[in-house]
Each structure stands twice: as C-alpha cells, then as structure tokens.
Amino acid sequence: MSLELTWMQLPKEYRNLKDCKFVILPISYEKDLTYGAGAASGSIEIIKASEHLEYYDAEFNIEYFEKGVFVNPVLKLSDSTPEEMLSKIQESVESVGSNKFVIGLGGDHAVSIGLVQAAEKLHDNFAILQIDAHSDFRDSWNGSKLNHACVMRQLVDKHEIVAVGIRSQDKDERAAVDLNEKVQTIYAWDFDLEKVKSALLKLESEKLYITIDVDGFDPSVISGTGTPEPGGLLWKQVIEILKLCFSLKEVVGADIVEFAPVYQYSPNRSLNLTNQSRVEAYTLARLVSKIMSLVVKK
C-alpha cells in the first residue's frame, strides 16, 4: 500500500480534489543522468517537509491553504520510456480538471516537457520563464531528444522563453540560443532584476508557465541536485523574480525539478535525510508555498 502524501498535513476539508484550487503532482523520474543521481526522490521529500510549514505566509499576508491543496499520488515513472513518461504526466494533469493550478514536482527536468504539453491543452499562447543553471538547449543527449538536457529545445518551437540564472552551456547551445529570436537569456553573472522585467515585458504572450530547476539556485542555497553550479541565484532573488512574473503576467502553471536529496544511516540504522538535505527540502517546500501565495494574492 502506497503512502498517502498530504501538503502540510492539512485537514481533509482542505485537500479534497473537487473543491481545491491547487494540485501538486509529484513525479518520481530520472533517466540518462549527466552527473549526480537522486532526483527521483525529490518530490516526496519536499512534500514531507511541508508538514513543518506555517499555514500563514507573513510576507504576503495570506493563508493560501484555505483555497485547498490536493496532492496527487506519486507518479513512479523511472522505469518508463521518455515517451511513456510524457503521456502519463499529461493524463494525470488532464484528470484533475481544467480549473486547477498545477505545480509539478520532479524528478529530472525532462518531466517539464510533459507538464508544459499538458498545459498546452488548457491554455493557448503562453511563454515560459526558466530558472536554471543550464540552457537545456541541446538537440539530443545520451541518444534522446527527451533528455533533461534538451527540455527547452523541445519547447521553444511553441513558446517564447526567458531563461534566468544560466551559467553553464555547450558552445553549440550558446550559438543556438543566440540565434533563436524566441529566447531571451539573462546570465547569472549579469543578473539584474530590471533585465528580467524588461524581458517579461517584451514577451508577446500575456500568459506564463514557470519552470524552476533547483540548480538555478547557488549551491549555498540548494546543493542537492544532479549538477550544481557555483555562482547561482539566491533565495531573495528568486522570490523577486516570481513576484515580477505574477505582477506582469497570468501564470498558468509551474514546476520545481532536479532536487536530489541525500540520505544517511542513523545510529539505529534507519535511513534519514542528511541535515543539509532536510534544510533544502524545507526550503523548496517553502518555495512551493510562495508560488501558491502569489497565485492567491494575484
């Protein structure tokens, strides 16, 4: 029997799928990794950490939980082909109904392809805000076009992209990004909030999907990820980016991916998160809460 996950251990009246505003979709999937492993467990640990969050968001003066938060059963897809993974994610999003705000939790970044494709059936003409250390703009990687290193290349044909925090890419990726008029890149070493605002205002679409690869954060904030890169974004910078997104656009969905928790054995031989991963799972649970608060505040 699988464990039933609940957000913040909310009472039943706040986690009924029919009545809730928010749906969290945990996805256990990682395949053909570039470096470190463990992202398949990330979504579960973020949801577990949410148990310790306050109901009240002091920054935004909101108790978003009153709108209801349903946690979908975990999609265990690591044994699926990439094509099967995309199909099952789309089926799950469609099954929750069209009037929900879905937040996907990965899993490696490839899951975002399925989440965006599901959003395409519910919303027309939306752009994508990508927070990431990597461009993810390769044509293929490890023999697949549906790899985590190819996510934005798979999505750019249908969507404008604003990529923020990029600081690692292949030379060919850089050339492809520079030549593509639908992509605006704000590199981490050149980050400025006004540049993000300007990029968002240049978008033709009034709608926006947000994808957050946690390696977009500096490793001092989040180190548990497959390919951590120094020189990333800090917590306050990411929150300010999100506030801009919600103030300037209609946000239609979001995902947070690539959290790879680390475990250790305790003296009694039980397997637990390391202290660092415990902190990071809680931080990302807080990030999910910030997104929901901004949806309600909007």
C-alpha positions in Angstrom: 0.0 0.0 0.0 1.5 3.4 -1.0 1.9 6.2 1.4 -0.7 8.9 1.1 1.1 12.3 0.9 -0.6 15.4 2.1 0.5 19.0 1.9 1.2 20.4 5.4 -0.9 17.6 6.8 -4.0 19.7 6.0 -7.3 18.6 7.4 -9.5 16.7 4.9 -11.7 19.6 4.1 -8.7 21.4 2.6 -7.4 18.6 0.4 -10.5 17.5 -1.4 -9.7 17.4 -5.2 -13.1 18.5 -6.2 -13.0 21.8 -4.2 -9.3 22.6 -4.1 -7.6 25.3 -6.1 -4.1 23.7 -6.1 -2.9 20.3 -7.3 0.6 19.2 -6.5 1.8 16.5 -8.9 4.8 14.5 -7.5 6.8 12.8 -10.3 9.4 10.2 -9.5 11.5 10.0 -12.7 15.2 10.2 -13.7 16.9 8.7 -16.7 20.2 9.1 -18.5 21.7 11.4 -16.0 24.6 13.8 -16.6 26.2 13.6 -13.2 24.6 13.0 -9.8 21.6 10.9 -9.1 18.7 11.1 -6.7 16.1 13.4 -8.3 13.5 10.6 -8.4 13.1 11.0 -4.6 13.0 14.8 -4.6 9.3 15.4 -4.8 8.4 13.1 -1.9 10.9 14.8 0.4 9.6 18.2 -0.4 6.1 17.2 0.4 7.1 15.5 3.6 9.0 18.7 4.6 5.8 20.8 4.1 4.4 19.3 7.3 6.5 21.8 9.2 5.5 24.9 7.3 3.3 27.6 8.9 -0.1 28.0 7.4 0.3 31.7 7.3 2.6 33.5 4.8 3.8 36.5 6.7 5.5 38.1 3.6 2.3 38.1 1.6 -0.2 38.2 4.5 -2.1 35.2 3.1 -3.3 31.8 4.2 -3.3 30.2 0.8 -4.2 26.8 2.2 -7.8 28.0 2.5 -8.1 27.5 -1.2 -7.3 23.8 -0.8 -4.3 21.8 -1.8 -4.6 18.3 -3.2 -1.5 16.0 -3.6 -1.8 13.6 -6.5 -0.5 10.1 -5.9 3.2 9.9 -6.8 3.8 9.0 -10.5 6.6 6.4 -10.4 7.9 6.6 -13.9 11.7 5.9 -13.8 11.0 2.5 -15.5 9.0 4.1 -18.2 10.4 5.2 -21.6 10.6 9.0 -22.0 7.6 8.8 -24.4 5.5 6.9 -21.8 6.6 9.3 -19.1 5.2 12.3 -21.1 2.0 10.5 -21.8 1.3 9.5 -18.2 2.1 13.1 -16.9 -0.4 14.5 -19.5 -3.0 12.0 -18.5 -2.6 12.9 -14.8 -2.9 16.6 -15.4 -5.9 16.2 -17.6 -7.6 14.0 -14.9 -7.6 16.7 -12.2 -9.7 19.1 -14.3 -9.1 22.4 -16.1 -9.8 24.8 -13.2 -6.8 23.9 -11.0 -3.4 25.4 -10.6 -1.0 22.5 -11.1 2.5 22.5 -9.6 4.7 19.6 -10.8 7.5 18.4 -8.6 10.2 16.3 -10.2 12.1 14.3 -11.0 14.6 15.3 -13.6 13.9 18.3 -15.8 12.5 16.2 -18.6 9.2 15.9 -16.7 8.7 19.6 -17.6 8.1 18.7 -21.2 5.1 16.6 -20.2 3.8 19.3 -17.8 4.1 22.0 -20.5 2.4 19.8 -23.1 -0.4 19.2 -20.7 -0.8 22.9 -20.1 -0.9 23.5 -23.9 -4.3 21.6 -23.9 -5.7 24.0 -21.3 -4.1 27.4 -22.3 -3.2 28.9 -25.6 -0.1 31.0 -26.4 1.9 31.1 -23.2 5.6 31.8 -22.7 8.0 30.1 -20.3 10.1 31.6 -17.6 13.0 29.2 -16.9 15.2 29.5 -13.8 18.2 27.2 -14.4 21.9 26.9 -14.3 21.9 25.3 -17.7 20.3 26.2 -21.0 19.0 22.7 -21.6 19.0 23.6 -25.3 20.8 20.5 -26.8 19.2 18.8 -29.8 19.7 15.4 -28.1 21.7 14.0 -25.2 22.6 10.4 -24.4 20.7 9.3 -27.5 17.4 11.0 -26.7 15.7 14.3 -27.6 13.6 13.9 -24.4 16.5 14.1 -22.0 16.7 16.7 -19.3 19.5 18.5 -21.2 17.1 19.1 -24.2 14.0 20.4 -22.4 13.9 24.0 -23.7 14.9 22.9 -27.2 11.8 20.7 -27.2 9.6 23.5 -26.1 10.9 26.6 -28.0 9.0 25.9 -31.2 5.7 26.7 -29.5 6.8 29.0 -26.7 8.8 32.1 -26.1 11.4 31.6 -23.3 13.0 33.8 -20.7 15.9 31.9 -19.2 17.4 33.3 -15.9 20.4 32.2 -14.0 22.2 30.4 -16.8 25.9 29.9 -16.2 26.8 26.6 -17.9 26.2 25.6 -21.5 27.8 23.9 -24.5 29.3 26.1 -27.3 26.7 24.9 -29.8 23.9 25.6 -27.3 25.1 29.1 -26.9 25.1 29.6 -30.7 21.6 28.1 -31.0 20.3 30.3 -28.2 21.8 33.4 -29.6 20.3 32.8 -33.0 16.8 32.0 -31.7 14.7 35.1 -31.5 12.2 33.4 -29.2 14.8 33.0 -26.4 16.0 35.8 -24.0 18.8 34.7 -21.7 19.8 36.6 -18.5 23.1 35.0 -17.4 23.8 34.6 -13.7 27.0 36.8 -13.8 25.0 39.5 -15.5 21.8 39.2 -13.4 19.7 42.2 -12.7 16.0 42.3 -11.8 15.3 45.1 -14.2 16.6 42.9 -17.0 14.1 40.2 -16.0 11.3 42.8 -16.0 12.3 44.1 -19.4 12.4 40.5 -20.8 9.0 39.7 -19.5 7.5 42.9 -21.0 9.0 42.0 -24.4 7.1 38.8 -24.5 4.1 38.7 -26.9 2.1 36.4 -24.7 0.3 37.6 -21.6 0.4 34.1 -20.1 3.4 32.4 -18.5 4.5 29.0 -17.3 7.3 28.9 -14.7 9.8 26.0 -14.6 12.4 26.0 -11.8 15.4 23.7 -12.0 16.8 23.9 -8.4 20.3 24.2 -9.8 19.4 27.7 -10.7 20.0 28.4 -7.1 23.5 28.9 -5.9 24.8 25.8 -4.1 24.9 27.7 -0.9 21.1 27.7 -1.0 20.4 24.3 -2.8 23.3 21.9 -3.2 21.3 18.7 -3.5 21.0 18.5 -7.3 22.5 16.5 -10.1 24.8 19.2 -11.5 25.3 22.0 -9.0 26.9 25.1 -10.5 28.6 27.9 -8.4 27.5 31.5 -8.9 23.8 31.0 -8.9 20.7 32.9 -7.7 19.9 33.5 -4.0 16.6 33.0 -2.3 15.5 36.6 -2.3 16.4 37.0 -6.0 14.2 34.0 -6.9 11.3 35.3 -4.9 11.7 38.8 -6.5 11.6 37.1 -10.0 8.5 35.2 -9.0 6.8 38.4 -7.8 7.6 40.1 -11.1 6.1 37.1 -13.1 2.9 37.3 -11.2 2.6 41.1 -11.3 3.2 41.2 -15.1 1.7 38.0 -16.4 -1.1 35.5 -15.9 0.8 32.5 -14.6 -0.9 29.2 -15.8 1.3 26.6 -14.0 4.7 25.8 -12.5 7.1 23.1 -11.7 10.2 22.6 -9.5 12.6 19.9 -10.6 16.0 18.3 -10.0 16.1 18.2 -6.2 18.3 15.2 -5.3 18.1 14.5 -1.6 21.0 12.8 0.2 20.4 10.1 2.8 22.5 8.7 5.7 22.1 5.9 8.2 21.4 7.0 11.8 22.9 5.1 14.8 19.9 2.8 14.9 20.4 2.0 11.2 17.3 3.9 9.9 17.8 5.8 6.7 17.2 9.5 7.1 17.9 12.7 5.2 21.2 14.4 5.9 20.8 17.7 7.8 21.6 19.7 4.7 19.0 17.8 2.6 16.5 18.3 5.3 17.0 22.1 5.2 16.9 22.1 1.4 13.7 20.0 1.3 12.1 22.5 3.7 13.4 25.4 1.6 11.8 24.0 -1.5 8.5 23.3 0.3 8.6 27.0 1.2 9.2 27.9 -2.4 6.1 25.9 -3.4 4.1 27.8 -0.8 5.4 31.1 -2.1 4.1 30.2 -5.6 0.7 29.3 -4.1 0.6 32.5 -2.1 1.3 34.5 -5.2 -1.5 32.8 -7.1 -3.9 33.8 -4.3 -2.5 37.3 -3.9 -2.9 37.9 -7.7 
